[in-house]
Amino acid sequence: MERRTSRPRRSAAPRITAASPCPCGLPAAYGDCCGRFLSGSAAAPTCEALMRSRYAAFVVQDAAYLLRTWHPETRPPGVDFDPSMRWVRLEILETTEGSAFHSTGTVTFRAHYTDDGRPDSLHEKSRFARVEGAWVYTTAVFVD
């Protein structure tokens, strides 16, 4: 879900409130799930939680959170949101390591979206590492 640019573009993000279902797919309200990570009131405890919250950040177009949770060595100068894309569903397919007892981990997922109304998906294996105790996204390998 890597979208890079040095010039941010504005588009209308969906209106999600703290009481809305969390876009990450877990059965919790956004404010109790990923919203607390995006607001900075809590840190993602696992790389899967970080992956889910980064997906939610793409949904609500929170570039600051995406950049804050990107490894400093691979972080782009900005994030570009394509105005024709709408993220619609996240499937976590596999996780390796990435718990409170690990320093690295991976999450393989499929993120479903529409592009100008046409359905498509992104299948990726993302790599995560801890930097100063916090999980951050490092790199990805596209699966198909």
C-alpha positions in Angstrom: 0.0 0.0 0.0 2.9 2.2 -0.8 1.8 5.5 -2.4 4.7 8.0 -2.7 5.0 11.6 -3.8 6.6 14.8 -2.7 3.4 16.7 -3.3 0.2 15.8 -1.4 -3.1 15.9 -3.2 -6.4 16.3 -1.5 -9.4 14.1 -2.1 -12.6 13.4 -0.1 -11.9 10.7 2.5 -14.9 8.7 3.8 -16.4 10.2 7.0 -15.5 7.8 9.8 -16.4 8.6 13.5 -15.2 7.0 16.7 -18.4 5.0 16.7 -18.1 3.8 13.1 -17.1 0.2 12.4 -13.4 0.0 12.1 -12.3 -0.2 8.4 -9.6 -2.8 9.4 -12.3 -5.5 9.5 -12.1 -6.3 13.2 -15.5 -6.3 15.0 -14.9 -3.1 17.0 -15.7 0.6 16.7 -13.0 2.7 15.0 -12.3 4.7 18.2 -11.7 1.5 20.2 -9.7 -0.2 17.4 -7.4 1.6 15.0 -8.6 5.1 15.8 -6.7 5.1 19.1 -3.5 4.3 17.2 -4.0 7.0 14.6 -4.8 9.6 17.3 -1.6 8.7 19.1 -3.4 7.7 22.4 -2.0 4.2 22.0 0.7 2.4 20.1 0.1 -0.7 18.0 1.3 -3.7 20.1 1.9 -6.1 17.2 2.9 -5.7 13.6 -0.6 -7.0 12.6 -2.2 -4.2 14.6 0.1 -1.7 12.9 -0.8 -3.2 9.5 -4.5 -2.9 10.3 -4.1 0.7 11.5 -2.1 1.7 8.5 -4.8 0.3 6.3 -7.3 2.4 8.3 -5.0 5.4 7.7 -5.3 4.8 4.0 -9.0 4.6 4.3 -9.3 7.9 6.2 -6.4 9.4 4.3 -4.2 10.2 7.4 -0.8 10.9 5.8 0.7 12.0 9.1 0.1 8.6 10.7 1.4 6.7 7.7 4.6 8.8 7.7 5.0 8.5 11.5 4.7 4.7 11.3 7.1 4.3 8.4 10.7 3.3 9.1 13.0 6.4 8.9 15.3 4.7 6.4 12.5 3.9 3.9 10.0 6.8 4.6 9.1 8.9 1.6 8.8 12.6 1.8 5.0 12.5 1.5 2.0 10.3 0.8 -0.2 10.7 -2.3 -3.9 9.6 -2.1 -5.4 8.7 -5.5 -8.8 10.5 -5.6 -10.3 7.7 -7.7 -9.4 4.9 -5.2 -11.6 3.8 -2.3 -10.3 1.1 0.0 -13.2 -1.3 0.8 -11.9 -4.4 2.7 -8.8 -5.8 4.3 -7.9 -9.5 4.5 -5.0 -10.6 6.7 -3.7 -13.8 5.2 -0.7 -14.6 7.3 1.5 -13.1 10.0 5.0 -14.2 11.0 6.5 -13.1 14.3 5.6 -9.5 15.1 4.4 -10.0 18.6 5.5 -8.2 21.8 8.4 -10.8 22.0 9.8 -10.1 18.5 11.8 -7.3 16.9 10.6 -8.0 13.3 7.6 -9.5 11.6 5.7 -9.7 8.4 2.0 -9.5 7.5 0.7 -10.9 4.2 -2.6 -9.3 3.2 -5.0 -8.6 0.4 -6.5 -5.0 0.4 -9.6 -4.7 -1.7 -10.3 -1.4 -3.4 -12.2 0.2 -6.2 -10.5 2.4 -8.8 -13.0 4.7 -10.6 -15.6 2.2 -9.4 -13.8 -0.9 -10.8 -13.0 -3.5 -8.1 -9.4 -4.7 -7.7 -7.1 -5.8 -4.9 -3.5 -5.4 -3.7 -1.7 -8.6 -2.5 1.4 -7.7 -0.5 3.7 -9.1 2.2 4.8 -6.2 4.4 7.8 -6.2 6.6 7.9 -4.5 10.0 10.5 -3.7 12.6 10.7 -2.1 16.0 12.4 1.3 16.2 12.8 2.7 19.7 10.3 0.2 20.9 7.5 1.0 18.4 6.5 -1.1 15.4 7.1 0.6 12.0 6.5 -0.4 8.4 9.8 -1.0 6.5 9.2 -2.5 3.0 6.9 -4.7 1.0 7.0 -7.4 -1.6 4.0 -7.5 -4.0 2.7 -11.1 -4.1 0.8 -10.8 -7.4 
